[in-house]
Amino acid sequence: MAAPTHSNSLKTQSGNDPKTLQNYPVPLSPPLPSISKNIELNRALTASSKSSIFSLNRNDVLFEDEWLIAINKPRGIYCESILSAVPTLLKNDSIDSGDHLNLPELHLANRLDRDTSGVTVITKSHKVAAKLVKAFTKH
């Protein structure tokens, strides 16, 4: 018996509905040129280097209470860089005020794309984070 050809191997179990490559949808947009990969790589490297030297100051804080802190995230910075900069900001504030601060457990409640600016909400407990993530997911 001869080995099955490519078109025979794409048939479904019932054998009634052949699944050939012609039956699959054609993408509406053409594939991106290879230069697009280089452009995105350069943008990612630039954002990574900007993020590594990023620091927050009090002007970036839009709102803060005992449960959360809202930060104005600039474009070109990763959310993780914002999250990692918050403890330093909180430590500096406690040193300036003379208080001894036990750093809270910080969590990102929402995420923004690297190239998007906007409000990033960071919670100070995992319980608040769970409630906010659920609220963001529902709406």
C-alpha positions in Angstrom: 0.0 0.0 0.0 1.4 3.4 -0.9 2.1 6.0 1.7 -0.6 8.7 2.1 0.0 11.9 0.3 -0.1 15.3 2.0 -3.7 16.0 0.9 -4.8 12.6 2.2 -3.2 13.1 5.6 -5.2 16.3 6.1 -8.6 14.6 5.9 -10.8 14.4 9.0 -11.7 11.2 10.7 -15.0 10.9 8.9 -13.3 11.3 5.5 -16.2 13.5 4.3 -14.7 16.9 4.8 -11.2 17.3 3.4 -9.2 19.9 5.2 -6.9 21.2 2.5 -4.8 24.4 2.8 -7.2 26.1 0.3 -10.1 25.7 2.9 -8.3 27.8 5.5 -8.9 31.5 5.8 -6.3 33.8 4.2 -5.0 36.6 6.5 -6.3 40.0 5.6 -3.0 41.8 6.1 0.3 40.6 4.6 3.1 39.4 6.9 5.2 42.2 8.3 8.6 42.8 6.5 11.7 41.6 8.3 12.7 45.2 9.1 9.7 45.3 11.5 11.4 42.8 13.8 14.5 45.1 13.9 12.4 48.1 14.6 10.6 46.4 17.5 13.8 45.1 18.9 15.3 48.6 18.9 12.2 50.0 20.6 12.3 47.2 23.2 16.0 47.8 23.9 15.4 51.5 24.3 12.5 51.0 26.7 14.6 48.5 28.6 17.5 51.0 29.0 15.1 53.8 30.0 13.4 51.5 32.5 16.7 50.5 34.1 17.5 54.1 35.1 13.9 55.1 35.8 13.1 56.6 39.2 9.8 57.9 40.7 9.3 61.2 42.5 6.4 62.6 44.4 5.1 64.4 41.2 4.4 61.0 39.6 2.0 60.0 42.4 -1.5 60.9 41.5 -3.2 59.4 44.6 -2.1 57.4 47.7 -3.9 56.0 50.7 -3.4 53.0 53.0 -4.6 50.5 50.3 -3.1 51.7 47.0 -1.0 54.2 45.2 -1.8 55.5 41.7 1.2 56.4 39.6 1.4 58.4 36.3 3.2 55.9 34.0 5.1 57.6 31.2 5.3 56.0 27.7 8.3 53.9 27.0 8.6 52.5 30.5 7.6 49.0 31.6 5.0 48.6 34.4 7.4 46.3 36.2 9.9 49.3 36.4 7.2 51.4 38.0 6.5 48.6 40.5 10.1 48.2 41.4 10.6 52.0 41.9 7.7 52.4 44.4 9.6 50.9 47.4 12.4 53.4 47.0 9.8 56.2 46.8 8.1 55.0 50.0 11.4 54.5 51.8 12.5 58.1 50.9 9.2 59.5 52.2 9.5 57.6 55.5 13.1 58.9 55.9 12.0 62.4 55.2 9.2 62.3 57.7 11.3 60.5 60.3 8.9 57.5 60.5 10.1 53.9 60.3 8.1 52.2 57.6 7.5 48.5 57.1 7.2 48.2 53.4 3.8 46.8 52.2 3.4 43.9 49.8 3.1 45.7 46.5 1.1 44.4 43.5 0.2 45.7 40.1 -3.6 46.0 39.8 -3.5 46.9 36.1 -1.0 46.9 33.3 -0.4 49.3 30.5 1.6 48.5 27.4 5.2 49.7 27.2 4.4 52.5 24.8 1.2 53.6 26.6 1.1 56.4 29.2 -1.5 56.5 31.9 -2.5 55.6 35.4 -0.9 52.5 36.9 -2.5 51.3 40.1 -0.3 49.6 42.7 -1.9 48.0 45.7 -0.4 47.6 49.1 -1.9 44.2 49.9 -2.7 41.0 48.0 -6.4 41.2 49.2 -6.8 44.7 47.7 -5.1 43.5 44.5 -7.4 40.6 44.1 -10.5 42.8 44.4 -9.2 45.4 42.0 -8.1 42.9 39.4 -11.6 41.4 39.6 -13.2 44.8 39.2 -10.9 45.6 36.2 -11.7 42.3 34.6 -15.5 42.8 34.9 -15.5 46.3 33.4 
